[in-house]
Amino acid sequence: MTTSFATRPLLTLLAAATLALPGAPLHAQVNLPALGDSVSQDLDINTERQLGERYMRMIRVDPAYVHDPLLQEYMAGIWNPLIAAARKLGHISDEQGRLAWEHFLVEDKSINAFAMPGGFVGTHLGLIAMTVSRDELASVIGHEISHVTQRHIARRIAGDSKNNMVAIAGLLLGVLAASRGNIDMANAGIVGGQAAAAQMSLNFSRDMEREADRVGFNVLVEAGFAGSGMVSMFERMEQAYHLMDDGAYPYLRSHPLTSERIGDARTRLALEPFSRPRGLAEHALIAARARVLMDQRVDAWKVLENYDAGARNIKESGGYEQLGARYAAALASIKLRNFDRAEATLRSAEVTLQLINPSPSETAAAKRLLTYLRTELAQVRGRPMEGVAALETLRGEKSRPLLLQRVGLALAGAPGDAMLRDAADALQTHVSLEPLDALAWAQLALVWEKLGQPLRAVRAQAETRAAAGDLNGAIDRMSSGLRQSRRPDADQVEAAVIEARLRALTYERQALMGAMYPGRYIPPDARLPD
């Protein structure tokens, strides 16, 4: 679709008006899946990608965007096989291969996942926390991927775009206002948006949900996950939703769960060879980690510190519930700085794993996560050498979580320590290969500061913002670095790098604004809308 100059600002202004309100939490964006219910296929791939990128530039800088390396790694282990399976099955065409296909996590305790234009899919930590297997979690992610591959979101956006975008704006404004306590504004926005959008949604949502179920199930199985994960996930969500719907299940509002959908999933499962869920011990620990990190309030952590007391015993639950509960209790104690209690609970989690005695590969995966938790305890406690000793059991592993954990231990040590210099070297190598790793750049900035390298720290801060898509912030920070580099004692090699990167970022911003406002002159100092 060729978008006119008049339409492009509409998309931009609606995105800015609804998603970039000061202080608006990221969880307000969970209604984005509702964009996927129209019939027009006029939104081309490039325009869809650009629209998704606009939303993501706001999301990546939101405090609720989750950077936890262990959770990100685990989700990548689900996401990547699903994307590969979708490609193999032909659901991702060569043209759709130009979409971003990027997954991200949201710090929110509600049960939700959502697909956005451009191949971006978000998952709330609350959804991870309520699942009991990676197959259940993968079934939801596969469903969301299928909404994108089947162009559901693109068709909804393109259909009657002006009225549709106004309706979407009303709905999002209402959700944002409600999250900030403005009930009157929330009611007005939601009612106005729903009135315009209701008929558009009802005409197509059921067919599209069934299609996403069918395609998603095939992707799930092709990726090597158990098809039973979709059925058990449906059953779990239906039961929990009817028993205690307190607004914690926005996923079921944007993806209505009917008895017909559950029946279809059971029928498809009956046609597949039986496959038993795997990796239950590792998933129990990941779900527990998500449970602690999804709600950062002290009161929530105090409840979780006693979480293992309420879990079923090992004989009743097979041990996995007790294992996850003890991990959650230990991590909550670390957050509360109750270190002795954290140590005792962590030891009990290690004993629980021995009693469960899963397969050797599952035991190794779970032990690895418990090792990281022990290292995290040592770091927060200010005993970095204990953490280094714990990581010796992972010798030979080359992973992003291990790299960042070692950096954390180095930062917990003394300024100028050899560990810090090693951390700087390792991070510099990593970001040269992964320049969009915002967390790694942020850690590198802290390391350079502690090593007394302010100019390098400023550049790393700028690169942190650039990696997150905040070009305005990146250019501002890089400009500050350029001014500092004019001092007589400044590192001139670093100064040259900063000058070159500033020029490149400025060109990138101009090109982006040129795509947003075709035919317009874009001055070098023009800023992207905040």
Phi, psi and omega in degrees: 000131175274117184265129181286163177300327181290326182282321183301313176299329179298313178300316182295313183294322179293319177298315181294318184292326186262333187247348186244025177295140182303129176078004182289127182285154183295330184296347177291347183271009187290346181280002180302330179301335181295353177286354191262036185230042178242179186248344183284140178246032187276349182279111184285166186299316183296317180294321178297317179298316180298319180295316178298321179296325179296316177297317185293329177297331177279322184290318186296336180263000179285139180302338181276358175287123189271129179250007186301118186298322182291317178293319179297318179297316181296317180292327176297326178292342174265314185297310186298315176297325179294317179295317179298320179293319178298322176294315182298322180281355179084010180284332175258105182286171176302321180294316179290345176297345179278353176288165188290319185049066183234134177253147176213164184245148182236129177285094182201137184273354179284158184272103184199152167214152184208143175260145180237165175303145174092004179088021177263132179230129180249147178231129175283144177298332178298326177293316179299318184296333184268354180272155180247356178209157177292336179294320177297314180296317180297328180295323179289316181296319177298322176297315181293320176301321182292330174300325180283312184297328180272007175062026180298314182293314181299320181293322180293318181295318185287331183289120179048057195304321185293308180295321182297314182293326176296317179297315180298318179301317179298316180297314182292321177299321179296317180295317179297316181297319179297321181293339181257009173090003181269084188293318182298313178296323180298312182298317180296316181293316183291316180298315180297318180292318182293322181300320182281333188261343191302310184295321179300321183288313188294329184295334190231344190299320184294315179298318182290324177295318178296320179295317179295326175296312183296310181294317181297322179296316179298320178295318180303310183290318179299328181282355177097008178269158180285127179298337178297341179299323179292316181295311182295326178293315176303312183295320180295315183291321179297314181296312182294323182295318182285329182284322188209065176276102178246026182089005184274359183240061177298337180299322182282346174278322179274344179227075185306130183261114182252161177298330178296318179295319179295317179297318178298319180296320178295322179296316179296322181296323182296336180273354182258148174299144182295135179225123183278138177303142180239166175066032185293324181293313179298318181294323178301321179288320178294317178298322178295319178298316178298323181297323180285319186277346184285342181220106189270016179280144179301319180300322179293319179294324179296324176293314183291336179299336178252016187298326183292338180291332182266355181284152177294153182288172187297322181295322182286322188253001185077002176095339185291324178295317180293322178298311179296320181296321180288325175297313180299318180295319180293316180294321177298320178295323176298315180299325180274358179063031172266078195290320180296319178294321178299317180299315181295318181291323178297319177298320179293328176295320179296321177293319179301318179299320178296321180291323179293316177052062176287189181298160181304319180293320179291322178297317181298318180296319180290319178301321179301315180293324177292327176295317178297323178294320178296321179293322177298319177299315180296321181295310182293329181284349181079029178238068188300328183291330174295322177293319178299318179296320180296322181289348178300333179290345179256019182303134181099341178287137174236100183214160177296315177303320180294317178303310184288331176292320177295323177296317179300319177294321178296320179292334178280350181270199184277147176300140178078002181296153179299329178298324179293318180294321176296321179296318179299316180296316182294317179293320180298320177295318182297312184289338175292332178268330181233073186292348180262013179274092185297321181296319179297318177298318180297319177294322179297322177299318179295321180295314180298322178299316183289335177272004178073037179240075187296324182293317177294325178296319180296317179296320178296324176297319178296318180293330175301314181289323178296319180296330179277354180092005179271080184292324177301311180295322179296316181293319178299316182290320179294324177296321176298319178296322179296321178296318178295330183289350180276357176290148184301328184267008184286152177287112186287333175294314178296324178299319179294322178296316180298316181298317180294318180292323178298318179296317181295318180294323178295317177297319180297318179294319178298318180296320180295316179290329176297324177290328179284326183232072184298141178087352180264146173284130181247107179292156183300331183265008179294140184252146173293148177298134181278000000 
